[in-house]
Structures are given as C-alpha cells and as structure tokens.
Amino acid sequence: MSGLMITFEGGDGSGKSTQIALLAGRLRSLGHEVRTYREPGGVAPGDPGERIRDILLDPVHVELGVRAELLLYEASRAQLVAAHYRPALEAGAIVLCDRYADSSVAYQGYGRAVLSVEEVHELNRIATGGLVPDLTLLLDVDPAAGLAQAALAGMDRLEAAGLDFHERVRVGYLRIAEAEPGRVKVVPRSSEASVAEVVWRHVEPLLARLTP
C-alpha cells in the first residue's frame, strides 16, 4: 500500500480530535490527500459503525458485558478496515484515525481487567487483518484532568466508568508505548500549539515514503 496510516490514541479528554484536525489541515495545505476517521463509527449517519457507536457510548446500556463490548468495537473496526482504511491506503492517501486497535487493548484489556490482553490482541488481529499503523501518537493526559475536560461535553458510557478504570487505561497505553517504541510515540500534555508541533516532528519524516 502506498499511503500512510497514522493513529491517535489517548485517554478521554486528551485532545485527539483537535490534533487530528490540525494535522489534517497542515497536510492538505501541502497537497496531500487526507482521510479522517474515528472509532467506533462510520463515515455517514446510519452506517453500521455509527449504529454500533450509539450502542457502545450511550450510558443507558449499563448492562453491556465486557466481551460483547469488545466484539462490538471489533465489528466496527473490521468494517472500517475493509470498506475505508485499506482502499484509502491503496489509493495513496494519508489515513488519520481517532483511535484504533490500541484503544481496545488499553480500554477492554487493561481498563476492564476482565479479558486478558492476549485475547484482545488476537481479536484485534482478526478484525484488522493484520493492518498496523505506520505511526501511533499517544496523547498522554492525567486521567482526572482528561475526565474533567470530557465532562464539559457530557460523559458517555466509557467516560463515566470511573477514575480507577481510566487510570488503568493510562497504564495500559504507557505499556503499549514501552513495548513498541518504534511505532508508538508518547506526546506529553501541553498547549494545543506545542502538542501540534511535537506531532508534526513525528509525522514529517514519514512523508518521504509517499509516492510522488
């Protein structure tokens, strides 16, 4: 595949959406084709992934079990990989994703602390068909600060899971970064502009891989 896949990870309230928008704008200004996605989700209202997102994030679904939760995330991911990520990458586009497989490891593996991390990795492999990002940017944020930011927009089912849960999620993310330092780059919390510049320093060297 001739494109690039860059994923953004981090706890709730870490600023992923803002940084994706900033990076997408910068890349487009340089003439690159950029496609942005979020997980779970689709690309239009009514897409299967959007319907799954509604189930997963609606606080009313408190009875949803951990295995069911994980499988729903993987179903949404599998659809995005097949219908959007791979075609975009094959077309030479830069794909920016707000969450990907690492989120399931951190949230359903470390956060829920019910399923083993190995189980989550295996389901990720099946859902993605082995598609691994070229770069993952982990926007690190203190869970309490991140939840306070997220609460301004109203908490969804995952955000409302409690501080202990989100602290385990952060530990999971940092362990992922420690295990894969070549792919996963930790970006400490700072001002919006400072984070954007750190993000760019990691992204810019990859652009040489793109076919002119």
Buried (B, 14 or more C-beta within 10 A) or exposed (E): BEBBBBBBBBBBBBBBEBBBBBBBEBBEEEEBBBBBBBBBBBBEEEBBBBBBBEBBBEEEBEEBEBBEBBBBBBBBBBBBBBBBBBBBBEEBBBBBBBBBBBBBBBBBBBBBBEBEBEBBBEBBEEBBEEBBBBBBBBBBBBBEEBBEBBEEEEBBBBBBBEEEBBBBBBBBBBBBBEEEEEBBBBBEBEEEEEBBEBBBEBBEEBEEEBEE
